[in-house]
Amino acid sequence: MNLFLTYLAVAATFVAIDMVWLTIMVDRLYRPVLGDMLRAEPNVSAAAVFYILYPLGLLWFAVLPAQQDGGAVRAFTSGLLLGCFTYATYDLTNQATLRNWSTELSVVDVCWGSFLAGLSAWIGFLIAQKLSH
């Protein structure tokens, strides 16, 4: 049960904060660069799969290892690095293959994804610690 609650903490943090970011930044950052490449409405099914899977990755690669031998800083750092590698893969692949994708968009999005993943792993770790005591 604690593992499931920890997953929910990571997922809720990740989704809630990312929704705020996207609400604020779609028209300021993404739409000016991507224009009509963006859907009028997001593909909810694809988004749901991402928002279910990504927190599982944070749990597996950041939160659980930090519980074993690290602590909160390890959870944050591991989450940050996972975010950096995964968001860089997405952004740099898009920059390499899509005409409109810009370096600025890649840099901002990788920084955002790194921070978001680190923060979500850190909060998940802290909640897991509370649940185990």
N, C-alpha and C positions, 0 to 999 in steps of 0.2 A: 504494500500500500504506500509506503514512504517513497518508493521509486516512482510510482505513478504520480504522486503529489509533487514530487520534485520535477518530473517531466512537465506537469501542468504549470508549475511556477516558471520554468524556462520558456515554455510555449506562450503563456499569457503575457509575459514580459516582452518577448520577441515580437509577437503579433501586435500588441497594443502600441508599443513605441514605434514600430515600423508603420503602422497605420497613421499615426500622427505625422511622421516624416513624409510619407507619401502624400497625405492630404495637403501639406504645406508646399512640398517641393515639386510635385508633378508639373504644375503650370510655371514654376520658376526655373526649374532645371531640366527636366526631361522633355517636356513638350517643345520648348524652343529648339532643342537639338534634334529631336526625333520626328517632330511634326506629325504627318499623317501615318507614320509607321505605328504610332500608338493607337490602340483600340479606343473607341468611344467609351466602352465599358470593359473592365478587365474580364478575363476568362476565369470565372470563379472556381471552376473545377481544378484547373492547373494551379491557381493560387492556393487552394485548400491543400493540395498534395504537397506543395512546397512548405507551407506553414505547419504541416504535420511532420514532415521528414526532417527539416532543418533543425528543429529543437531536439530531435532524437540524436542527430549528429553532435550537437553541443553537449547533450547529456553523456554520450558515449566517449567523446574525445576530450572533454574539458571537465565536466562536473564530477563524473565518477573517478577519473584518475586523481583529481584534486582531493577527493575524499580519502583516497588511499594513502597519499604521501605528500600532499602539497599544502593545501589551505586555500583561502580566498584569493590570494594573489595568483596562485597557480591556475585556479579556475578562470580568472579574468584573462590572464596571459594566454592560456591555451585557447579560450574562446576567441580572443582577439586574433590570434594567429590562424585559427580555422577560418574565421571570417575573412581575414586578409587573403588567404589562399583561394577560398571558394569564390569570393566576390571578384578577385583579380582574374580568375579563370573565366568567369562570365564576361566581365567588362573588357578584358584584353582580347578575348576571342571576338566579341562584337566589334571592337575597334579595328581589329585586323580584317574583318569581313564585311562590315556595314559602312557604306559611304558616309552617312551623316554622323556616325559615332565620333565623339571628340575626346581628346586627351583630358580636357577639364572634366567631362562627364565621368570618365574612367577614374580619375583621381578622387573626385568627390564621392563617388559611389563606393569605391574600395575603402576609403576612410570611414564612410558611414557604416558599411557592412562589418568592418573590423570592430568598430566601437560598439555597435548593436550586439554583435555576437559575444564580445567580451562582457558587456554589461549583463546580458541575459544569462550567461554562464555563471557570473559572479552572484547574481540574485538567486539563481537556482541553487547554487552551493550554500548560500547563507540560509535559505529556507530548509534545505536538506539537513543542515546542522541543527536548526531549531527542532525539526521533526525527530531527530535521533536522540534528543535529550529529554 
